[in-house]
């Protein structure tokens, strides 16, 4: 009985730790969005997208409001977005998006992770060509004329539209991301989730053992508080 309780307690702490990291990263994204466009939602489309993202992971409104207030007052420091690139085990390309107020600390940490797990942190442009920068939206399906909607969205840059029982999923090029958001907002759509992502152009198949080696590096990277997203060429 005691062993079962300990396992449950460990899982609970792990879940809370993961949630805490996610909230911290959202806070940094808010800080950058407010720095670039101000704290007013009506005038800051990027901030509106981050709020939708925060709600999708059940971040409490009080936490959101506090994060926006801290960002407006610059209480958390001056964050900036920096993209890092590296090569993992078995020549897997890795792209790392960060939000940091101390780039020296961030790059030192990332370099140590690669060195520990048989990879190497690269220079700008060394891996980016292996990925396509895409925008992804998830919106509520209710009240939408699907046939008319699909035709309209193609005009605003939708590359792919998928529909399930509850939601509509739209993929765009990076260049059309902002235009798509405005179109969805103008149509009164409920944006459930929105993000920019990086998809590998030629995913690499690995054996289970090889994938475990890459994942060991990815776990170290993803646990770093300065890291907001990680993408790989691994299939």
SELUM-825607 format. One record per residue (C-alpha): residue number from 0; residue in one letter; chain; x, y, z. Coordinates in nm, 4 decimals. Layout:
% SELUM-825607
<node i="NUM" aa="a" ch="A" X="X" Y="Y" Z="Z"/>
...
***
This chain:
% SELUM-825607
<node i="0" aa="x" ch="A" X="0.0000" Y="0.0000" Z="0.0000"/>
<node i="1" aa="x" ch="A" X="0.2794" Y="0.2383" Z="0.0904"/>
<node i="2" aa="x" ch="A" X="0.4601" Y="0.1713" Z="-0.2367"/>
<node i="3" aa="x" ch="A" X="0.1425" Y="0.2448" Z="-0.4385"/>
<node i="4" aa="x" ch="A" X="0.0952" Y="0.5704" Z="-0.2474"/>
<node i="5" aa="x" ch="A" X="0.4545" Y="0.6738" Z="-0.3192"/>
<node i="6" aa="x" ch="A" X="0.4059" Y="0.6064" Z="-0.6917"/>
<node i="7" aa="x" ch="A" X="0.0888" Y="0.8133" Z="-0.6967"/>
<node i="8" aa="x" ch="A" X="0.2595" Y="1.0945" Z="-0.5061"/>
<node i="9" aa="x" ch="A" X="0.5508" Y="1.0897" Z="-0.7510"/>
<node i="10" aa="x" ch="A" X="0.3140" Y="1.1104" Z="-1.0499"/>
<node i="11" aa="x" ch="A" X="0.1227" Y="1.3948" Z="-0.8866"/>
<node i="12" aa="x" ch="A" X="0.4407" Y="1.5967" Z="-0.8208"/>
<node i="13" aa="x" ch="A" X="0.5617" Y="1.5289" Z="-1.1768"/>
<node i="14" aa="x" ch="A" X="0.2295" Y="1.6524" Z="-1.3163"/>
<node i="15" aa="x" ch="A" X="0.2390" Y="1.9694" Z="-1.1050"/>
<node i="16" aa="x" ch="A" X="0.6021" Y="2.0317" Z="-1.2016"/>
<node i="17" aa="x" ch="A" X="0.5150" Y="1.9996" Z="-1.5711"/>
<node i="18" aa="x" ch="A" X="0.2187" Y="2.2353" Z="-1.5281"/>
<node i="19" aa="x" ch="A" X="0.4342" Y="2.4859" Z="-1.3399"/>
<node i="20" aa="x" ch="A" X="0.6945" Y="2.4868" Z="-1.6211"/>
<node i="21" aa="x" ch="A" X="0.4210" Y="2.5383" Z="-1.8791"/>
<node i="22" aa="x" ch="A" X="0.2802" Y="2.8361" Z="-1.6849"/>
<node i="23" aa="x" ch="A" X="0.6307" Y="2.9844" Z="-1.6468"/>
<node i="24" aa="x" ch="A" X="0.6883" Y="2.9592" Z="-2.0210"/>
<node i="25" aa="x" ch="A" X="0.3530" Y="3.1192" Z="-2.0974"/>
<node i="26" aa="x" ch="A" X="0.4508" Y="3.4033" Z="-1.8623"/>
<node i="27" aa="x" ch="A" X="0.7697" Y="3.4630" Z="-2.0617"/>
<node i="28" aa="x" ch="A" X="0.5795" Y="3.4578" Z="-2.3909"/>
<node i="29" aa="x" ch="A" X="0.3383" Y="3.7130" Z="-2.2445"/>
<node i="30" aa="x" ch="A" X="0.6320" Y="3.9318" Z="-2.1387"/>
<node i="31" aa="x" ch="A" X="0.7674" Y="3.9321" Z="-2.4945"/>
<node i="32" aa="x" ch="A" X="0.4255" Y="3.9928" Z="-2.6510"/>
<node i="33" aa="x" ch="A" X="0.3576" Y="4.2872" Z="-2.4156"/>
<node i="34" aa="x" ch="A" X="0.7044" Y="4.4270" Z="-2.4844"/>
<node i="35" aa="x" ch="A" X="0.6347" Y="4.4195" Z="-2.8581"/>
<node i="36" aa="x" ch="A" X="0.2684" Y="4.5256" Z="-2.8682"/>
<node i="37" aa="x" ch="A" X="0.1578" Y="4.6518" Z="-2.5263"/>
<node i="38" aa="x" ch="A" X="-0.0756" Y="4.5006" Z="-2.2652"/>
<node i="39" aa="x" ch="A" X="-0.4105" Y="4.5809" Z="-2.4326"/>
<node i="40" aa="x" ch="A" X="-0.5606" Y="4.2715" Z="-2.5931"/>
<node i="41" aa="x" ch="A" X="-0.7519" Y="4.4691" Z="-2.8565"/>
<node i="42" aa="x" ch="A" X="-0.4275" Y="4.6141" Z="-2.9919"/>
<node i="43" aa="x" ch="A" X="-0.2057" Y="4.3083" Z="-2.9567"/>
<node i="44" aa="x" ch="A" X="-0.2968" Y="4.0071" Z="-3.1736"/>
<node i="45" aa="x" ch="A" X="0.0068" Y="3.8108" Z="-3.0573"/>
<node i="46" aa="x" ch="A" X="-0.1012" Y="3.8498" Z="-2.6945"/>
<node i="47" aa="x" ch="A" X="-0.4512" Y="3.7282" Z="-2.7837"/>
<node i="48" aa="x" ch="A" X="-0.3048" Y="3.4105" Z="-2.9328"/>
<node i="49" aa="x" ch="A" X="-0.0950" Y="3.3470" Z="-2.6218"/>
<node i="50" aa="x" ch="A" X="-0.4005" Y="3.3955" Z="-2.4010"/>
<node i="51" aa="x" ch="A" X="-0.5850" Y="3.1349" Z="-2.6082"/>
<node i="52" aa="x" ch="A" X="-0.2865" Y="2.9023" Z="-2.5702"/>
<node i="53" aa="x" ch="A" X="-0.2810" Y="2.9590" Z="-2.1937"/>
<node i="54" aa="x" ch="A" X="-0.6500" Y="2.8800" Z="-2.1648"/>
<node i="55" aa="x" ch="A" X="-0.6006" Y="2.5593" Z="-2.3615"/>
<node i="56" aa="x" ch="A" X="-0.3672" Y="2.4321" Z="-2.0842"/>
<node i="57" aa="x" ch="A" X="-0.6050" Y="2.5546" Z="-1.8108"/>
<node i="58" aa="x" ch="A" X="-0.3894" Y="2.8385" Z="-1.6838"/>
<node i="59" aa="x" ch="A" X="-0.6065" Y="3.0243" Z="-1.4266"/>
<node i="60" aa="x" ch="A" X="-0.7287" Y="3.3730" Z="-1.5168"/>
<node i="61" aa="x" ch="A" X="-0.5674" Y="3.5158" Z="-1.2033"/>
<node i="62" aa="x" ch="A" X="-0.2281" Y="3.3838" Z="-1.3215"/>
<node i="63" aa="x" ch="A" X="-0.2850" Y="3.5304" Z="-1.6673"/>
<node i="64" aa="x" ch="A" X="-0.3839" Y="3.8710" Z="-1.5354"/>
<node i="65" aa="x" ch="A" X="-0.0856" Y="3.8747" Z="-1.2999"/>
<node i="66" aa="x" ch="A" X="0.1528" Y="3.7787" Z="-1.5828"/>
<node i="67" aa="x" ch="A" X="0.0235" Y="4.0608" Z="-1.8042"/>
<node i="68" aa="x" ch="A" X="0.0535" Y="4.3085" Z="-1.5180"/>
<node i="69" aa="x" ch="A" X="0.4118" Y="4.1986" Z="-1.4419"/>
<node i="70" aa="x" ch="A" X="0.4995" Y="4.2239" Z="-1.8104"/>
<node i="71" aa="x" ch="A" X="0.3518" Y="4.5743" Z="-1.8383"/>
<node i="72" aa="x" ch="A" X="0.5530" Y="4.6820" Z="-1.5334"/>
<node i="73" aa="x" ch="A" X="0.8647" Y="4.4915" Z="-1.6498"/>
<node i="74" aa="x" ch="A" X="0.8839" Y="4.3214" Z="-1.3117"/>
<node i="75" aa="x" ch="A" X="1.0223" Y="3.9961" Z="-1.4573"/>
<node i="76" aa="x" ch="A" X="1.3070" Y="4.1579" Z="-1.6497"/>
<node i="77" aa="x" ch="A" X="1.3568" Y="4.2166" Z="-2.0191"/>
<node i="78" aa="x" ch="A" X="1.3020" Y="3.8893" Z="-2.2064"/>
<node i="79" aa="x" ch="A" X="1.4010" Y="3.8281" Z="-2.5655"/>
<node i="80" aa="x" ch="A" X="1.3381" Y="3.5450" Z="-2.8080"/>
<node i="81" aa="x" ch="A" X="1.6459" Y="3.3583" Z="-2.9300"/>
<node i="82" aa="x" ch="A" X="1.6507" Y="3.0599" Z="-3.1645"/>
<node i="83" aa="x" ch="A" X="1.9228" Y="2.7964" Z="-3.1196"/>
<node i="84" aa="x" ch="A" X="2.0157" Y="2.5111" Z="-3.3523"/>
<node i="85" aa="x" ch="A" X="2.2075" Y="2.1928" Z="-3.2937"/>
<node i="86" aa="x" ch="A" X="2.2747" Y="1.8370" Z="-3.4012"/>
<node i="87" aa="x" ch="A" X="2.1746" Y="1.5526" Z="-3.1730"/>
<node i="88" aa="x" ch="A" X="2.2801" Y="1.1879" Z="-3.1711"/>
<node i="89" aa="x" ch="A" X="2.2535" Y="1.0126" Z="-3.5111"/>
<node i="90" aa="x" ch="A" X="2.2661" Y="1.3499" Z="-3.6901"/>
<node i="91" aa="x" ch="A" X="1.9162" Y="1.4510" Z="-3.5811"/>
<node i="92" aa="x" ch="A" X="1.8557" Y="1.8224" Z="-3.6394"/>
<node i="93" aa="x" ch="A" X="1.7204" Y="2.0153" Z="-3.3398"/>
<node i="94" aa="x" ch="A" X="1.5665" Y="2.3641" Z="-3.3267"/>
<node i="95" aa="x" ch="A" X="1.5210" Y="2.5279" Z="-2.9859"/>
<node i="96" aa="x" ch="A" X="1.3056" Y="2.8345" Z="-2.9221"/>
<node i="97" aa="x" ch="A" X="1.3858" Y="3.0232" Z="-2.6023"/>
<node i="98" aa="x" ch="A" X="1.2649" Y="3.3241" Z="-2.4073"/>
<node i="99" aa="x" ch="A" X="1.5431" Y="3.4512" Z="-2.1865"/>
<node i="100" aa="x" ch="A" X="1.6645" Y="3.7509" Z="-1.9908"/>
<node i="101" aa="x" ch="A" X="2.0151" Y="3.6032" Z="-1.9732"/>
<node i="102" aa="x" ch="A" X="2.1400" Y="3.4670" Z="-2.3088"/>
<node i="103" aa="x" ch="A" X="2.4811" Y="3.3834" Z="-2.1615"/>
<node i="104" aa="x" ch="A" X="2.3181" Y="3.1453" Z="-1.9138"/>
<node i="105" aa="x" ch="A" X="2.0891" Y="2.9974" Z="-2.1766"/>
<node i="106" aa="x" ch="A" X="2.3553" Y="2.9159" Z="-2.4330"/>
<node i="107" aa="x" ch="A" X="2.5869" Y="2.7729" Z="-2.1667"/>
<node i="108" aa="x" ch="A" X="2.3120" Y="2.5423" Z="-2.0423"/>
<node i="109" aa="x" ch="A" X="2.2181" Y="2.4260" Z="-2.3914"/>
<node i="110" aa="x" ch="A" X="2.5792" Y="2.3607" Z="-2.4882"/>
<node i="111" aa="x" ch="A" X="2.6244" Y="2.1478" Z="-2.1750"/>
<node i="112" aa="x" ch="A" X="2.3173" Y="1.9367" Z="-2.2599"/>
<node i="113" aa="x" ch="A" X="2.4437" Y="1.8648" Z="-2.6113"/>
<node i="114" aa="x" ch="A" X="2.7924" Y="1.7828" Z="-2.4831"/>
<node i="115" aa="x" ch="A" X="2.6548" Y="1.5407" Z="-2.2225"/>
<node i="116" aa="x" ch="A" X="2.4396" Y="1.3470" Z="-2.4692"/>
<node i="117" aa="x" ch="A" X="2.6613" Y="1.3214" Z="-2.7754"/>
<node i="118" aa="x" ch="A" X="2.5460" Y="1.6217" Z="-2.9762"/>
<node i="119" aa="x" ch="A" X="2.6726" Y="1.9670" Z="-3.0644"/>
<node i="120" aa="x" ch="A" X="2.5203" Y="2.3125" Z="-3.0477"/>
<node i="121" aa="x" ch="A" X="2.5451" Y="2.4674" Z="-3.3928"/>
<node i="122" aa="x" ch="A" X="2.5569" Y="2.8123" Z="-3.5484"/>
<node i="123" aa="x" ch="A" X="2.2644" Y="3.0117" Z="-3.6854"/>
<node i="124" aa="x" ch="A" X="2.1309" Y="2.8587" Z="-4.0070"/>
<node i="125" aa="x" ch="A" X="2.2952" Y="2.5200" Z="-3.9575"/>
<node i="126" aa="x" ch="A" X="1.9657" Y="2.3332" Z="-3.9070"/>
<node i="127" aa="x" ch="A" X="1.6877" Y="2.5764" Z="-3.9953"/>
<node i="128" aa="x" ch="A" X="1.6846" Y="2.4716" Z="-4.3621"/>
<node i="129" aa="x" ch="A" X="1.5683" Y="2.1235" Z="-4.2512"/>
<node i="130" aa="x" ch="A" X="1.2356" Y="2.2619" Z="-4.1237"/>
<node i="131" aa="x" ch="A" X="0.9286" Y="2.4424" Z="-4.2544"/>
<node i="132" aa="x" ch="A" X="0.7889" Y="2.7170" Z="-4.0321"/>
<node i="133" aa="x" ch="A" X="0.4116" Y="2.6675" Z="-4.0046"/>
<node i="134" aa="x" ch="A" X="0.1157" Y="2.8202" Z="-3.8223"/>
<node i="135" aa="x" ch="A" X="-0.1499" Y="2.5999" Z="-3.6642"/>
<node i="136" aa="x" ch="A" X="-0.4959" Y="2.6947" Z="-3.5413"/>
<node i="137" aa="x" ch="A" X="-0.7635" Y="2.4987" Z="-3.3621"/>
<node i="138" aa="x" ch="A" X="-1.1052" Y="2.6656" Z="-3.3607"/>
<node i="139" aa="x" ch="A" X="-1.4506" Y="2.5730" Z="-3.2309"/>
<node i="140" aa="x" ch="A" X="-1.6668" Y="2.4097" Z="-3.4952"/>
<node i="141" aa="x" ch="A" X="-2.0050" Y="2.5150" Z="-3.3585"/>
<node i="142" aa="x" ch="A" X="-2.2069" Y="2.7590" Z="-3.5715"/>
<node i="143" aa="x" ch="A" X="-1.9797" Y="2.7447" Z="-3.8772"/>
<node i="144" aa="x" ch="A" X="-2.0927" Y="2.6734" Z="-4.2336"/>
<node i="145" aa="x" ch="A" X="-1.8098" Y="2.4341" Z="-4.3158"/>
<node i="146" aa="x" ch="A" X="-1.8240" Y="2.4494" Z="-4.6961"/>
<node i="147" aa="x" ch="A" X="-1.8287" Y="2.8286" Z="-4.7047"/>
<node i="148" aa="x" ch="A" X="-1.5701" Y="2.8494" Z="-4.4281"/>
<node i="149" aa="x" ch="A" X="-1.3198" Y="2.6235" Z="-4.6061"/>
<node i="150" aa="x" ch="A" X="-1.3344" Y="2.8308" Z="-4.9240"/>
<node i="151" aa="x" ch="A" X="-1.2836" Y="3.1535" Z="-4.7286"/>
<node i="152" aa="x" ch="A" X="-0.9882" Y="3.0148" Z="-4.5347"/>
<node i="153" aa="x" ch="A" X="-0.8085" Y="2.9047" Z="-4.8512"/>
<node i="154" aa="x" ch="A" X="-0.8194" Y="3.2691" Z="-4.9618"/>
<node i="155" aa="x" ch="A" X="-0.6442" Y="3.3655" Z="-4.6347"/>
<node i="156" aa="x" ch="A" X="-0.3615" Y="3.1153" Z="-4.6735"/>
<node i="157" aa="x" ch="A" X="-0.4930" Y="2.7861" Z="-4.5342"/>
<node i="158" aa="x" ch="A" X="-0.2753" Y="2.5028" Z="-4.6641"/>
<node i="159" aa="x" ch="A" X="-0.4567" Y="2.2253" Z="-4.4837"/>
<node i="160" aa="x" ch="A" X="-0.7951" Y="2.2077" Z="-4.3095"/>
<node i="161" aa="x" ch="A" X="-0.8987" Y="1.9085" Z="-4.0977"/>
<node i="162" aa="x" ch="A" X="-1.2286" Y="1.8682" Z="-3.9150"/>
<node i="163" aa="x" ch="A" X="-1.3352" Y="1.6366" Z="-3.6345"/>
<node i="164" aa="x" ch="A" X="-1.6477" Y="1.6198" Z="-3.4188"/>
<node i="165" aa="x" ch="A" X="-1.5613" Y="1.9229" Z="-3.2055"/>
<node i="166" aa="x" ch="A" X="-1.3063" Y="2.1421" Z="-3.3824"/>
<node i="167" aa="x" ch="A" X="-1.1489" Y="2.2644" Z="-3.7045"/>
<node i="168" aa="x" ch="A" X="-0.7711" Y="2.2503" Z="-3.7515"/>
<node i="169" aa="x" ch="A" X="-0.5980" Y="2.4868" Z="-3.9931"/>
<node i="170" aa="x" ch="A" X="-0.2344" Y="2.4877" Z="-4.1073"/>
<node i="171" aa="x" ch="A" X="-0.0772" Y="2.7896" Z="-4.2775"/>
<node i="172" aa="x" ch="A" X="0.2634" Y="2.9073" Z="-4.3890"/>
<node i="173" aa="x" ch="A" X="0.4496" Y="3.1229" Z="-4.1366"/>
<node i="174" aa="x" ch="A" X="0.3974" Y="3.4263" Z="-4.3607"/>
<node i="175" aa="x" ch="A" X="0.0169" Y="3.3817" Z="-4.3517"/>
<node i="176" aa="x" ch="A" X="-0.0109" Y="3.3227" Z="-3.9763"/>
<node i="177" aa="x" ch="A" X="-0.1068" Y="3.6792" Z="-3.8795"/>
<node i="178" aa="x" ch="A" X="-0.3403" Y="3.7191" Z="-4.1767"/>
<node i="179" aa="x" ch="A" X="-0.5207" Y="3.3980" Z="-4.0812"/>
<node i="180" aa="x" ch="A" X="-0.5602" Y="3.5093" Z="-3.7209"/>
<node i="181" aa="x" ch="A" X="-0.7186" Y="3.8379" Z="-3.8266"/>
<node i="182" aa="x" ch="A" X="-0.9552" Y="3.6550" Z="-4.0629"/>
<node i="183" aa="x" ch="A" X="-1.0648" Y="3.4159" Z="-3.7872"/>
<node i="184" aa="x" ch="A" X="-1.1172" Y="3.7008" Z="-3.5417"/>
<node i="185" aa="x" ch="A" X="-1.3106" Y="3.9069" Z="-3.7980"/>
<node i="186" aa="x" ch="A" X="-1.5410" Y="3.6099" Z="-3.8532"/>
<node i="187" aa="x" ch="A" X="-1.6014" Y="3.5780" Z="-3.4801"/>
<node i="188" aa="x" ch="A" X="-1.4419" Y="3.2325" Z="-3.4552"/>
<node i="189" aa="x" ch="A" X="-1.3468" Y="3.0974" Z="-3.1146"/>
<node i="190" aa="x" ch="A" X="-0.9738" Y="3.0229" Z="-3.1282"/>
<node i="191" aa="x" ch="A" X="-0.9113" Y="2.7299" Z="-2.8932"/>
<node i="192" aa="x" ch="A" X="-0.5400" Y="2.7034" Z="-2.9655"/>
<node i="193" aa="x" ch="A" X="-0.2871" Y="2.8736" Z="-3.1905"/>
<node i="194" aa="x" ch="A" X="0.0856" Y="2.8303" Z="-3.2296"/>
<node i="195" aa="x" ch="A" X="0.3786" Y="2.8543" Z="-3.4646"/>
<node i="196" aa="x" ch="A" X="0.5568" Y="2.5256" Z="-3.5200"/>
<node i="197" aa="x" ch="A" X="0.8458" Y="2.3823" Z="-3.7223"/>
<node i="198" aa="x" ch="A" X="0.7908" Y="2.0678" Z="-3.9260"/>
<node i="199" aa="x" ch="A" X="1.0834" Y="1.8629" Z="-4.0616"/>
<node i="200" aa="x" ch="A" X="1.0929" Y="1.8489" Z="-4.4419"/>
<node i="201" aa="x" ch="A" X="1.2457" Y="1.4983" Z="-4.4404"/>
<node i="202" aa="x" ch="A" X="1.1763" Y="1.3179" Z="-4.1090"/>
<node i="203" aa="x" ch="A" X="1.4455" Y="1.0681" Z="-4.0138"/>
<node i="204" aa="x" ch="A" X="1.3502" Y="0.7156" Z="-3.9073"/>
<node i="205" aa="x" ch="A" X="1.5444" Y="0.5796" Z="-3.6097"/>
<node i="206" aa="x" ch="A" X="1.5531" Y="0.2503" Z="-3.4282"/>
<node i="207" aa="x" ch="A" X="1.3992" Y="0.2380" Z="-3.0830"/>
<node i="208" aa="x" ch="A" X="1.7430" Y="0.2402" Z="-2.9223"/>
<node i="209" aa="x" ch="A" X="1.8570" Y="0.5382" Z="-3.1319"/>
<node i="210" aa="x" ch="A" X="1.5377" Y="0.7291" Z="-3.0523"/>
<node i="211" aa="x" ch="A" X="1.5984" Y="0.6740" Z="-2.6807"/>
<node i="212" aa="x" ch="A" X="1.9394" Y="0.8399" Z="-2.7118"/>
<node i="213" aa="x" ch="A" X="1.7877" Y="1.1433" Z="-2.8838"/>
<node i="214" aa="x" ch="A" X="1.5046" Y="1.1614" Z="-2.6307"/>
<node i="215" aa="x" ch="A" X="1.7546" Y="1.1653" Z="-2.3439"/>
<node i="216" aa="x" ch="A" X="1.8941" Y="1.4897" Z="-2.4885"/>
<node i="217" aa="x" ch="A" X="1.5480" Y="1.6315" Z="-2.5581"/>
<node i="218" aa="x" ch="A" X="1.4415" Y="1.5740" Z="-2.1972"/>
<node i="219" aa="x" ch="A" X="1.7323" Y="1.7833" Z="-2.0703"/>
<node i="220" aa="x" ch="A" X="1.6569" Y="2.0624" Z="-2.3169"/>
<node i="221" aa="x" ch="A" X="1.2817" Y="2.0679" Z="-2.2540"/>
<node i="222" aa="x" ch="A" X="1.3313" Y="2.0847" Z="-1.8765"/>
<node i="223" aa="x" ch="A" X="1.5268" Y="2.4095" Z="-1.9065"/>
<node i="224" aa="x" ch="A" X="1.3175" Y="2.7050" Z="-1.7887"/>
<node i="225" aa="x" ch="A" X="1.4404" Y="2.9268" Z="-2.0728"/>
<node i="226" aa="x" ch="A" X="1.3190" Y="2.6860" Z="-2.3421"/>
<node i="227" aa="x" ch="A" X="0.9707" Y="2.7443" Z="-2.4857"/>
<node i="228" aa="x" ch="A" X="0.9652" Y="2.4860" Z="-2.7691"/>
<node i="229" aa="x" ch="A" X="1.1824" Y="2.2144" Z="-2.9235"/>
<node i="230" aa="x" ch="A" X="1.1588" Y="2.0639" Z="-3.2731"/>
<node i="231" aa="x" ch="A" X="1.3536" Y="1.7765" Z="-3.4292"/>
<node i="232" aa="x" ch="A" X="1.3938" Y="1.5993" Z="-3.7621"/>
<node i="233" aa="x" ch="A" X="1.3172" Y="1.2680" Z="-3.5905"/>
<node i="234" aa="x" ch="A" X="1.0150" Y="1.0907" Z="-3.7390"/>
***
